[in-house]
Amino acid sequence: MSPFLPSAIEQRAAETRRRIETVAEALFRRIGYQKTTVADIARDLGMSPANIYRFYPTKSAINEAIAASMLKGVADEMEAIASAPLPAPERLRAVLHHLFDSDMRLFIHERCMHDMVQAAMTEHWNVIERFIVAVEAVFARLLADGIAEGVFAPTDTAAGAEIINTATLVWTHPVLLADCLNHGKTEPALKARLDAMVDFLIRGFRA
């Protein structure tokens, strides 16, 4: 067997981890992260809690794996949008709309997921930080594309990406977004304000 191919034991372990994450995520969505116990996850899987602990030392570690997987999915979708055959400003708007819509879908409309997100942001900042790096890399790429297209003025794309991220944080940060909604803002109103901010940013980067 090639040393680069996973063994049958490694494949079974990876499959068990996937099953644990799938069942745990379903429970987090149904009853909430705080209310879900490792015993609940084990019961739904038909295994003992001790067997869960062979793969994940804590419920928090399961949460970390789920958060990393969810955010990777969002980042991959952003990359696909950023690769579309459209002018850079249109792709930038589409990426920011996708971030907003993903937050609403994953963390706001499913209220039981909100405490999982808060736990991940408190306990697993490294996962969040990797996502922020991926987001800013997409912004920097779109700025570079816009410069190449002649629609954006030459600029430090890394610094510009950080500006975009900071300027739009209220629409892409689950906790800030939830706070806006809790204080009477509606989803359509927030999206309209996001569009206004994107217009402002695009004008600022124009050649």
Buried (B, 14 or more C-beta within 10 A) or exposed (E): EEEEEEEEEEEEBEEBBEBBBBBBBEBBBEEBBEEBEBEBBBBBBEBEEEEBBEBBEEBBBBBBBBBBBBBBEBBEBBBEBBEEEBBBBEBBBBBBBBBBBBBBEBBBEBEBBBBBBBBBBEBBEEBBEBBBEBBBBBBBBBBBBBBEEEBBEEBEBBEBBBBBBEBBEBBBBBEEBBEBBEEEBEBEEBBEBBBEBBEEBBEBBEE
